[in-house]
Amino acid sequence: MSMDVAPRLDTDALLDDPQTRIVVCCGSGGVGKTTTAAALGVRAAERGRKVVVLTIDPARRLAQSMGIDALDNVPRRVADVGGANGGELHAMMLDMKRTFDEFVEAHADPERARAILANPFYQSLSAGFAGTQEYMAMEKLGQLRARDEWDLIIVDTPPSRSALDFLDAPKRLGSFLDGKFIKVLMAPAKVGGKAGMKFLNVGVSMMTGTVSKVLGGQLLRDVQTFAAAMDTMFGGFRTRAEATYRLLQAPGTAFLVVAAPERDALREAAYFVERLAADQMPLAGLVLNRVHGSGAEQLSAERALAAAETLCLADDPADPDDASLAHTAEDSDPAKNTTGAENLADGGFVDHHSGNAQARNPSAADPDVSPTSAERLAAGLLRLHAERMQVLGREQRTHDRFTALHPEVPVAQVAALPGDVHDLAGLRAIGERLAVPPERTKRAAG
Amino acid sequence: MSRLHVVSGKGGTGKTTVAAALALALAADGRRTLLVEVEGRQGIAQLFETEPLPYEERKIATAPGGGEVHALAIDPEFALLDYLHMFYKLGSAGRALKKLGAIDFATTIAPGLRDVLLTGKACEAVRRKGKDGRFVYDSVIMDAPPTGRITRFLNVNHEVAGLARTGPIHNQAQAVMRVLKSPQTAVHMVTLLEEMPVQETADGITELRADGLPTGGVIINMVRPAILDQEAVEAAANGQRTAVAKALSQAGLGGARRGGTAERLVDPLLEQAREHAERVELERAQRAELTGLGLPLHELELLTDGVDLAGLYRLAADLRKQWPT
């Protein structure tokens, strides 16, 4: 019995709604954020929308699956997606340095742009130190939206230490630009002009002295040249970052928090939900990835384990009754049966009983008369089931905890795939599972 | 013998847990280790079930045999003030810089300075000696940034040394780089037996090697036991359905006839077994991939009930058995 049943997040309705123009997937590392973004992209395109997926740092094979192995900062059409419905999927990977360079080239006169691009401080900054990625992701998102070429932009957030750092980008940039430090940096150019600023000047020269002492004179000069060259552009920078921030708050944007049904991931998810609310960002819901289900939920872990034990006890060579168990076989293909038994005797089991299999399976040619193998097989199946049910129970508990904290957040559960996703077929399967709730959700009613 | 253990891995593989278990394992028998957090997430405090760590080294656990694990959550801002104070005696100037927004600038915007401070602090702890002339910590274990950023993170001092070509920052950066590239350091990768983390591990190791950073071991985390393999499952599906139904029935799970309670279990159970077998097969391939990296492999079992303090000690004991001494 669940205390709260979260409303279901209808991802198809979200993707189909022409009002939805931006979907932002955020979540901690390793929960399938990029995969979710890509799967939503594929699904939206196949439902007729013209979509672009902006990924920040995709795993190589996932990028390959969308044909964006080459990092060139321009959306590329993904072949074999959409088509019939008039939908299209485009995908791109963020190239931070190039985005930054383009920004400089677009906002400064050629001479100044050249000076900036050649500045060593700029070169390190743009090559992707912590922090730059967030600004550039915001910048790229703003650019894509401004071009208005796509019905829907799906973006996954940078893998930063806190996955919501990009929300802070405009504020941080603002506090830096409004702060006195930038003025101190530019001090050599400006100090001395004004009367009555003597006190400040003393402070400033002491500061420049300190900064120079720590950084070394040459680095300070690089930073100063950089700051002076960027001076006219900083304003534009902030304006754009703020505009993108407002764009994210506006109707038409939907945030999806992505998580796996594990304690840490859901704790982070709860934090994201709170943080988005604090920033007044429109949260559409939680995508809960890799949720396990079972077609035999009526059989509890405890009963399955007990039954497995019973079988192992019965599976004792001293017990002559074993033989009475197996005679008839309605599955009647004898060839298959033979293969099966041989495989089994070959150590199909990886559990502790395998050492005895040979000795207690005298009639390998006639497998269905071999009670031990069927029993051991059944015991293995039951143990597996018990393990599965334990996973289910744990996932349900962590999920319930989240729902208790945030009962208002709609949830879409994605049934776990046994393998890994690295091609379009896999992405389609994920999209399918996003739209159709897995079996276990039925359980919530019970 | 390395003394700085840098623990990286793809997000979600359990870096923090493994780093903590390693800190416990290496503290056994009266030794003293320092567990360092650099990502500001307070994951260590959660793991050890204590309140959030301040910017201060404090003992958080006792290891078997009387060892001690200390922990430190490095805050870049404090680290910078600390650094200014330590090297330049700039106590008051540091506060003034903070007022100006210079510290914000340095720790959030200035290229790499944040990472310089984090690595610098860890290396300082590695080199620190007590009055008796012995190292204060036998080992320092760092819960490091994920695979995608680890090489850049560790190499930041190299880049900074190029940026500041003279002066104290240059010298400091060079000193840190010497520690990081020496055999004193070992970079370990945590992975799961899944394609993406394994691929990232392989890529990360290639990058580390290309940059001359010392690789340590690969820790395969959350290993689940293999109960049935593909052949057994196929056998069950293809010829033994009735016998399996009978066995289930015999174990008290209902009737074995078609439509009986036990018989109806066979299909879903087989389906689960097929998924399991598929995963076992996949894991076998991934394990082979990891073996090909030519690094020591360590395995930690999946704790089905999640990692609590008791679980952490169990992982530490496991790791200790496998760790080269």
Contacts between the chains, C-beta under 8 A, distances in Angstrom:
chain1	res1	chain2	res2	distance
A	28	B	11	6.5
A	28	B	12	7.3
A	29	B	10	7.0
A	29	B	11	1.7
A	29	B	12	5.5
A	29	B	146	5.8
A	30	B	10	5.8
A	30	B	11	3.8
A	30	B	12	1.8
A	30	B	13	6.4
A	30	B	197	7.7
A	31	B	11	7.8
A	31	B	12	6.2
A	57	B	148	5.8
A	59	B	196	4.7
A	59	B	199	6.5
A	59	B	200	6.8
A	60	B	199	6.3
A	60	B	203	7.2
A	61	B	195	7.0
A	61	B	196	7.3
A	61	B	199	6.5
A	62	B	196	7.5
A	120	B	162	8.0
A	120	B	163	6.0
A	121	B	111	7.0
A	121	B	163	6.8
A	124	B	111	4.2
A	124	B	112	6.7
A	124	B	159	6.1
A	124	B	163	5.7
A	125	B	111	4.6
A	128	B	152	7.3
A	129	B	111	4.2
A	129	B	112	4.6
A	129	B	115	7.5
A	129	B	152	7.9
A	129	B	156	7.7
A	130	B	112	7.3
A	130	B	114	5.8
A	130	B	115	6.4
A	130	B	149	7.8
A	131	B	108	5.7
A	131	B	109	5.9
A	131	B	114	7.8
A	132	B	111	7.9
A	159	B	11	6.5
A	159	B	146	6.6
A	159	B	148	6.2
A	159	B	149	7.7
A	161	B	39	4.5
A	161	B	40	6.1
A	161	B	41	6.9
A	161	B	145	7.3
A	162	B	40	7.5
A	162	B	41	7.6
A	172	B	104	7.5
A	172	B	108	5.8
A	172	B	109	7.0
A	173	B	109	7.9
A	175	B	101	6.6
A	175	B	104	6.6
A	176	B	101	6.5
A	176	B	104	6.6
A	176	B	105	5.7
A	176	B	108	8.0
A	176	B	109	5.7
A	179	B	100	6.6
A	179	B	101	3.1
A	179	B	104	7.2
A	179	B	105	7.4
A	180	B	99	8.0
A	180	B	100	4.7
A	180	B	101	6.2
A	181	B	100	4.7
A	181	B	101	4.3
A	181	B	102	4.5
A	181	B	104	7.8
A	181	B	105	5.2
A	182	B	105	8.0
A	184	B	100	6.1
A	184	B	102	7.3
A	203	B	96	7.6
A	206	B	93	7.6
A	207	B	93	8.0
A	207	B	96	7.0
A	207	B	97	7.1
A	207	B	100	6.6
A	207	B	102	7.6
A	210	B	88	8.0
A	210	B	90	6.7
A	210	B	93	5.1
A	210	B	97	7.0
A	211	B	97	7.9
A	211	B	102	7.1
A	213	B	88	6.8
A	213	B	167	7.8
A	213	B	168	7.5
A	214	B	84	7.1
A	214	B	88	6.7
A	214	B	167	7.7
A	214	B	168	6.5
A	214	B	169	6.5
A	215	B	164	6.1
A	215	B	167	6.8
A	215	B	169	6.0
A	216	B	164	4.6
A	216	B	165	7.2
A	216	B	166	5.1
A	216	B	167	2.7
A	216	B	168	7.2
A	216	B	169	5.9
A	216	B	170	6.2
A	217	B	166	7.7
A	217	B	167	7.2
A	218	B	164	7.2
A	218	B	165	5.9
A	218	B	166	6.5
A	218	B	167	7.8
A	219	B	163	5.9
A	219	B	164	4.2
A	219	B	165	7.7
A	219	B	167	7.3
A	219	B	169	7.1
A	222	B	163	7.4
A	260	B	12	7.2
A	262	B	306	7.7
A	263	B	306	5.5
A	264	B	43	7.8
A	265	B	12	7.2
A	294	B	268	6.6
A	294	B	272	6.5
A	295	B	267	7.0
A	295	B	268	3.0
A	295	B	271	5.9
A	295	B	272	7.5
A	296	B	265	5.3
A	296	B	268	3.9
A	296	B	269	6.0
A	296	B	272	7.6
A	299	B	253	7.0
A	299	B	265	6.3
A	303	B	253	7.4
A	307	B	248	7.0
A	307	B	251	3.8
A	307	B	252	6.1
A	307	B	253	5.4
A	308	B	251	7.3
A	310	B	250	7.7
A	310	B	251	4.5
A	310	B	252	6.4
A	311	B	247	6.0
A	311	B	250	7.3
A	311	B	251	5.0
A	314	B	250	6.8
A	314	B	251	7.9
A	325	B	243	7.6
A	325	B	246	5.9
A	325	B	247	7.1
A	325	B	250	6.4
A	326	B	243	4.9
A	326	B	246	6.6
A	328	B	242	6.7
A	329	B	239	7.2
A	329	B	242	5.5
A	329	B	243	7.0
A	330	B	242	5.2
A	331	B	238	7.4
A	331	B	239	5.6
A	331	B	240	7.4
A	331	B	241	5.2
A	331	B	242	5.9
A	333	B	238	7.4
A	333	B	239	6.9
A	336	B	238	4.4
A	336	B	239	4.9
A	337	B	238	7.5
A	337	B	239	3.6
A	337	B	240	7.6
A	338	B	239	8.0
A	339	B	235	7.5
A	339	B	238	7.4
A	339	B	239	7.7
A	340	B	234	6.8
A	340	B	235	3.3
A	340	B	236	7.4
A	340	B	238	5.3
A	340	B	239	4.2
A	340	B	240	6.1
A	341	B	235	6.8
A	341	B	239	7.3
A	343	B	231	3.9
A	343	B	232	6.9
A	343	B	234	6.9
A	343	B	235	5.1
A	344	B	231	7.2
A	344	B	232	5.8
A	344	B	235	4.8
A	346	B	231	6.9
A	348	B	228	7.0
A	348	B	229	5.7
A	348	B	231	4.6
A	348	B	232	3.0
A	348	B	233	7.9
A	348	B	235	6.1
A	349	B	227	7.9
A	349	B	228	6.6
A	349	B	229	7.7
A	349	B	232	5.9
A	350	B	225	7.8
A	350	B	226	4.5
A	350	B	227	6.5
A	350	B	228	7.1
A	350	B	229	6.0
A	350	B	280	7.9
A	351	B	227	6.0
A	367	B	235	7.8
A	367	B	239	6.3
A	367	B	240	7.0
A	368	B	239	6.6
A	368	B	240	6.6
A	368	B	242	7.5
A	368	B	243	5.7
A	371	B	243	7.5
A	371	B	247	7.8
A	373	B	235	7.8
A	373	B	240	7.1
A	373	B	243	7.8
A	374	B	240	5.2
A	374	B	243	3.4
A	374	B	244	5.5
A	374	B	246	7.0
A	374	B	247	5.0
A	375	B	247	4.5
A	375	B	250	7.6
A	377	B	228	7.8
A	377	B	232	6.4
A	377	B	235	7.1
A	377	B	236	5.0
A	377	B	240	6.2
A	377	B	243	7.9
A	377	B	244	5.7
A	377	B	247	7.4
A	378	B	244	4.9
A	378	B	247	3.6
A	378	B	248	5.3
A	378	B	251	7.0
A	379	B	247	7.7
A	380	B	227	5.4
A	380	B	228	4.6
A	380	B	232	6.8
A	380	B	273	7.4
A	381	B	228	7.3
A	381	B	236	7.2
A	381	B	244	7.0
A	381	B	269	4.2
A	381	B	270	7.0
A	381	B	272	7.5
A	381	B	273	5.5
A	382	B	248	7.5
A	382	B	251	7.4
A	382	B	269	7.3
A	383	B	227	5.4
A	384	B	227	5.2
A	384	B	228	6.4
A	384	B	269	7.4
A	384	B	272	5.7
A	384	B	273	5.7
A	384	B	276	5.4
A	385	B	269	5.6
A	385	B	272	6.1
A	387	B	224	7.8
A	387	B	227	7.4
A	387	B	304	7.5
A	388	B	272	5.6
A	390	B	304	5.7
A	391	B	304	7.5
A	394	B	304	7.4
A	394	B	305	7.1
A	394	B	306	7.0
A	418	B	274	7.9
A	418	B	275	4.0
A	418	B	276	7.9
A	418	B	278	4.6
A	418	B	279	5.5
A	418	B	282	8.0
A	419	B	278	6.1
A	419	B	279	7.4
A	419	B	282	5.9
A	420	B	194	5.6
A	420	B	195	4.0
A	420	B	196	6.3
A	420	B	282	7.2
A	422	B	195	6.5
A	422	B	196	7.9
